[in-house]
Amino acid sequence: MKYPDMLIAQIMDIGLTKDVGELESLFSKQELSKIIKESEIGQFKPESWSFWHHRLNLIRPTDPVPPMPLRPCGKDEFIPYEFNEQWKF
């Protein structure tokens, strides 16, 4: 497989509950954490971004979820992203 990390990221983003268990049985928390930490712009929806940060204990339950990678919208400009509290698990 040419891009295994991209496939894993896609499963993490759009997978079902049973897929979460399958990923966790096949890959360590460190491997899944690496996918999140090295993710590209647009690979995760806000809900899955939040879910995996909490699921992998990358943040404490009371900490805010770190911002997602941003898309540049012009020279040295970025679209601001605001976290919606309903996405917190």
ABEGO torsion letter per residue (X at the ends): XABAAAAAAAAAAABBAAAAAAAAAABBAAAAAAAAAABBBGABBAAAAAAAAAAAGABBAABBBBBBBBBBAEBGBBBBBBBBAAABX
